[in-house]
Amino acid sequence: MAKLYLARVSVEVVSCNAQGLCPRSRPYQSPGEVGGVAREIVAYLETSFQSPRCLVDNPPDMIFLSKMCSGKLAIRSVFRRLRKHRAQSGGSISTHCLSSLILVFLLLTSSILPLSGQSNLALQASELMRTGKFHDAELLWRRLTQQYPKDAVAYGNLGVALAQQGKLEQAATEYRKSLSLRSGQPDVAFDLGVAEFKQGHFLAAIPEFELVAKEKPEDGRSTVLLGMSYFGLRQYAKASEYLKTALKNDSSNLELHNVLAQSCLWSHQYDCALTEFQRILSVNPDAVQAHMLLAQALDGMGKTEDAINELEAAARLSPKEPVLHFELGYLYYKQRDYEKASPELQLEIKNNPGYAQAYLYLGDIALHTNDNKAAEPLLQKALQLQSENRLAYFDLGCIYADQNKNQEAVAMLQHAVKLDPTQPDAHYRLARLYTLLGQKEKAAQEFAKTKELHSKTEDSLIEKVSGEVTVPK
């Protein structure tokens, strides 16, 4: 079960709003798209003729070359462009750049790189995507994949169109087809990772983000999402490694600090958690859950009094915050201060009547203060709300034993042992019951187990609220 108060930060919040990782809306470049042919030609010229990047660095020239590819500009446009270059360069244009334009013109007019029907269709689909008509674009990209089943770019762009419509499972399928046809596409791999991530398929997303991190180490988005993916898998120590790296490049991002703080908390890196929660509270001192989580970190460090102070601060800010009064009551319970613990647990039941732990510890306090009549219904209520609760079974076993309901007591204590065989108290109680019932062999076995075990200390607050119940919505 999810850890209580674990901020399952919305994928959209972290991935999109906070990190600029909204789904791609622009298509991947291909030879038939605006700029695509020009890039290939310029790359060819640079490789073959050592041409400078005078064209690549000028987006209007890229569009100009693409239109030349589609036959939309007359020959005189070439010379118009040359005049513009001359004007922009102060009356002159480099010989290399002029040579590049002439070579491009020769390549195009000799039909070495004609615009095919495939490229025309790709341009149409790309334009639809640029105007937000993703369903129409999907239909065209799908048509292209059917006509040209080896076109990796078409599959990738089909994935983009599908992702924009929220069809993430289908999008992931098309991204994989694209990558199977042409490996080493970090942009496609990233989008595949995002599609899997948004579906909660964190294990499937991780290899894609790892590929992007390797191919494009300057792109910090993959590091963020690797951290978030491990966070989603509850591998908090691993998550914290990536999140710490991500925050080196984005130290002001409170969303990431929040996730890092919780990753450190759940992986028992209390110093890290303390630092991060204090950072969050320095910016927003009224962040109730930050106070509560900081209390868990402090209690994990053995600073229970400081933890109580944080919870009291939270209670002043939000007296009806779910689980807050239970946490405060539990810390008093750990200190055996039942007079302070009981009112807090009662407040929790009033504010949050479905919270089993409050009934459990209120019942346990009643048992410790010899009020079995009050304890029994509270413990039964705790089991009704949460059936797998060792302490409730143990306490009821003790109550039934005091009532001479020996068989019922044995059943309760056996269940307690099944849930946690490492606790000596249930073994000892069973040994005494078996002795009373004349079952000497079983009694000897339980006494032997009791001697092997040592009583555990009380659980820390973080362990007590880490997944035993879920707060009702």
Stockholm file with secondary structure:
# STOCKHOLM 1.0

chainA/1-473         MAKLYLARVSVEVVSCNAQGLCPRSRPYQSPGEVGGVAREIVAYLETSFQSPRCLVDNPPDMIFLSKMCSGKLAIRSVFRRLRKHRAQSGGSISTHCLSSLILVFLLLTSSILPLSGQSNLALQASELMRTGKFHDAELLWRRLTQQYPKDAVAYGNLGVALAQQGKLEQAATEYRKSLSLRSGQPDVAFDLGVAEFKQGHFLAAIPEFELVAKEKPEDGRSTVLLGMSYFGLRQYAKASEYLKTALKNDSSNLELHNVLAQSCLWSHQYDCALTEFQRILSVNPDAVQAHMLLAQALDGMGKTEDAINELEAAARLSPKEPVLHFELGYLYYKQRDYEKASPELQLEIKNNPGYAQAYLYLGDIALHTNDNKAAEPLLQKALQLQSENRLAYFDLGCIYADQNKNQEAVAMLQHAVKLDPTQPDAHYRLARLYTLLGQKEKAAQEFAKTKELHSKTEDSLIEKVSGEVTVPK
#=GR chainA/1-473 SS CCCTTCCCCCHIIIIIIITSCCCCCSCCCCTTSTTHHHHHHHHHHHHHHCCCTTTTTCHHHHHHHHHHHTTCSCHHHHHHHHHHHHHHTTSCCCHHHHHHHHHHHHHHHTTSSCCCHHHHHHHHHHHHHHTTCHHHHHHHHHHHHHHCTTCHHHHHHHHHHHHHTTCHHHHHHHHHHHHHHSCCCHHHHHHHHHHHHHTTCHHHHHHHHHHHHHHCTTCTHHHHHHHHHHHHTTCHHHHHHHHHHHHHSCTTCHHHHHHHHHHHHHTTCHHHHHHHHHHHHHHCTTCHHHHHHHHHHHHHTTCHHHHHHHHHHHHHHCTTCTTHHHHHHHHHHHTTCHHHHHHHHHHHHHHCTTCHHHHHHHHHHHHHTTCHHHHHHHHHHHHHHCSCCHHHHHHHHHHHHHTTCHHHHHHHHHHHHHHCTTCHHHHHHHHHHHHHTTCHHHHHHHHHHHHHCCCCCCCCHHHHTSSSCCCCC
#=GC SS_cons         CCCTTCCCCCHIIIIIIITSCCCCCSCCCCTTSTTHHHHHHHHHHHHHHCCCTTTTTCHHHHHHHHHHHTTCSCHHHHHHHHHHHHHHTTSCCCHHHHHHHHHHHHHHHTTSSCCCHHHHHHHHHHHHHHTTCHHHHHHHHHHHHHHCTTCHHHHHHHHHHHHHTTCHHHHHHHHHHHHHHSCCCHHHHHHHHHHHHHTTCHHHHHHHHHHHHHHCTTCTHHHHHHHHHHHHTTCHHHHHHHHHHHHHSCTTCHHHHHHHHHHHHHTTCHHHHHHHHHHHHHHCTTCHHHHHHHHHHHHHTTCHHHHHHHHHHHHHHCTTCTTHHHHHHHHHHHTTCHHHHHHHHHHHHHHCTTCHHHHHHHHHHHHHTTCHHHHHHHHHHHHHHCSCCHHHHHHHHHHHHHTTCHHHHHHHHHHHHHHCTTCHHHHHHHHHHHHHTTCHHHHHHHHHHHHHCCCCCCCCHHHHTSSSCCCCC
//
